[in-house]
Amino acid sequence: MAKALELLFKNGEGKSVRISIPDPITPVDAGQVNAAMDLLMEKDIFIGDLAGKAGARIVENTVNDILL
């Protein structure tokens, strides 16, 4: 099962922006995630101008191959 930490933002146009981080260290510390999201917005390193935080979540996917 694959896991990813998704950081959810809104940009300056009000559109959703998702940054996915594969295989996060667990358990995920909400305070560290919040601080990292603040830093990403402060440093403005992504095109699209992150204007606000919309949330964060762990996403788990199960893949079942049926043909090889």
Secondary structure as UniProt FT lines:
FT   STRAND          2..11
FT   TURN            12..13
FT   STRAND          16..22
FT   HELIX           30..43
FT   TURN            47..48
FT   STRAND          50..61
//
